[in-house]
Amino acid sequence: MFGPRFARHVAGRYRRRGVDRTARRMVDWLATEGLDGATVLEIGGGVGEIQLELLERGAASTTNLELSPAYEGEATELAREHGVADRVDRRMGDVAVDSSVAAPADVVVLHRVVCCYPDAERLLTAAAGHARRSVVLSHPPRNAVSRAMLASQNVVMRVLGREYRTFAHAPMSMLATLRDNGFAARHLHRGLAWHIIVATREPSSAAGQPA
């Protein structure tokens, strides 16, 4: 599903058009809040286009966690083209299974990732545990139309013999998970195809966070 051909498509689209509209909203919000010197962890960042935008806006460094090695060649080339290869750390691993695969960061980003993971609570708990300041994520709406579309896609994947599945997790449940881990929703955007949750760590939960 997410092989070299898909990686080339995503990288080519970014070179032509930049990040998609949902990603742009996420980047703009983080930039408004201040990125100077910030560290960023993106879970499932693909070729790393959001990270490149955040680095241009003032972030000090980024770490990308990915499950598929197919993105690495395109991601390395994009980072080189933007002159930030020395500020991008790319790793393989599932942070929800092994928290040691990445160090804590000021900002954790999950763009179109939660819908690809069967256990949203486990993934968001891991994300919150790695975020000092903010967790920003996008997810599909949970309504009759989106659930029907995702179910149809999953049927196609099953027929084709692919393991990939998509999920429309309940937004209130995701917000509750973030809240239980010390984060309060600061901004909610409800687009037609993608919603955005921006959550920041509450001051009372900041004590004892890893440096």
N, C-alpha and C positions, 0 to 999 in steps of 0.2 A: 504493500500500500504506500509506504513512505520510502521509496527507493531512490536511486540516483537520478532517474528521469524526473521524478517529482521535485527533487532538490534543485535540479537545473531550471525547472519551470519557475519555482518560487524565487530563485536568485535572479533570473532574467526579468521577471515581473517587477522585482524591487528596483533593479537598475533602470527600468523604463518609467515606473510610476511612483516609486517610493512605497512606504508602508500603506496598508489598507486603512479605510476610514476608522474602523474600530481601534486599531493599533494607534492611529494618530491621536485619537481622543485620550488614550491611556498615556501616551508620551507627553502630550500637552499638559495633562493634569500633573504629572510628576514634575515636569519642568516648572510649572507655576508654583508648586510647593517648594522647589529648590533642589537642584541636583549637584551643586558644586561639591566635589570631593566625595560623592556618595559611591558606595559599592552596590552592585546589582547582581542578583541571582535570578536567572530566568530558567524556569523549569519547562522543558520541552520547547526550547527556543528555535529549533530548526536550523536555518542558515544564519540566524542571529541578526535579522534586520532591525528588530526593536532595540537590541543592544547597541547597534551602530548609531541609531538615532539618539539614544540616551547618552552615549559617549560624546556625541556632538553637542549635546545640551549641557555638558558639564560633569557627567559622572566620571569618577576616577578609573574604575575598572568594572568588568563584568565577568560573571561565570555562567556558562551554559551547561545545563544538564540535559542529556538526551538519551533515549533508549535505542535509537537507530543510528548506526555508523554511516549511513548513506549521505548524511548532510555534511560530513566533515570537509570534503574537498571544496565544495562551493562556499562553505562558511569561511574556510581559511583564505580563499581567494578574495572574498568580499572584505574581510578584515584587512588584508594586505592593500587592496585598492583604496581603502579609507585611511590607511596609515595608522591603524590602531591594533595591529596584530600583537604587539607587546602588552596590550591592556585587556586582552580577551583570553580567558581560560576556558577551554572546552573539555568537558568530562562526560563519561558514560556512567549511567547508574540511575536507580530509582530511589529518590530521597524518601519516599514513603515506606520503603522497605529497609533502607540503610541510611540513617541520618548522617553518617560520617562521609558520604560521597561529596559533600560540599560544606564549606564553612558558612557561618551566619553572614548576612549582608544587610545593608540598610534597607534595601527595597527588594521584594520578591515579586516577580511577574509571571503570570500564567495566562497566556493568550491562546484561546481555543484548545486548551489542554484538559481542563476538568471534564469536558464532555467526552474525552477519549479514555477516561479512567473510571473503572467500575465502582471504586470506593472513594467518593468525593470527600467524605469525612476524614478518612485516613490521609489523603493527599493534602487537604487544606490544613490539617493539624500539623503535618510536617512542614508545610510552607510557612505557617505562622511561627513555628518553632525556630525557623531560620531567619525571620524578619525582625530587624531592630525597630524599624519605623513604619513601613507600609507593606501591605499586600494588595496587589492590583490584578484582577482577573476578568476575563471575558467568558461568557457562557451562553448557550442558546436559550431562548425563552422556553418555559415549560407550559405548553398549552396543547389543545387538541391537534392543531395543525402541525406543530413541531414534533410532537410525539409520534404522529402518524408518519411523517416524513422520515424520522430517524428509524422507526420500526421497519419501514420499507427498505431503507438503506441496509439495515442489519440483515434483512432477508436476502438481499442481493449478495452481501458479503458471505453469508452462509452458503448460498448456492455456488459461489465461486470458490469455496473452500478456504476462505481467508479468516483469520482469527480476529481481525479488527472489528470492533463494535463501537457504537456511539451511544451516549446516554444524556437524557435531559433531566439532570438532577434538580431537586426542588430548591429554588432560591432561598426560601426561608430556612431550610435546613443548612444550607451553606453559610448563611449569615449567622445562624446559631453556633455553628462550629467555630467560626472566626471569633464570635463574642466569647465563647467558652475558653478560647485561647488568648484572651486579653485584647482583642481588636474591636474597634467600633466602626461601623459603616459611616464614611464621610461623604460619599458620593455614589449615587446609583443612576445609571443611564440605561434606559430601555429602548433600544433600537428595534427595528423590525426583525432583523435576523440575529443580532447579537446584543446581549446585555453586558453591562460593565459594573463591577463592584470594586469600589476603592475603600479600603479599610486601613485605619491607622492604629498604632498601639496606644492603648490608654496609659496615661502617666503612672497609674497605680500598679501596672503590670510590668513596667520597664525595669524595675529593680531586679538585679540578678541575671539580666540577659547577658549572653556571651559578648565579649568585646570584639 
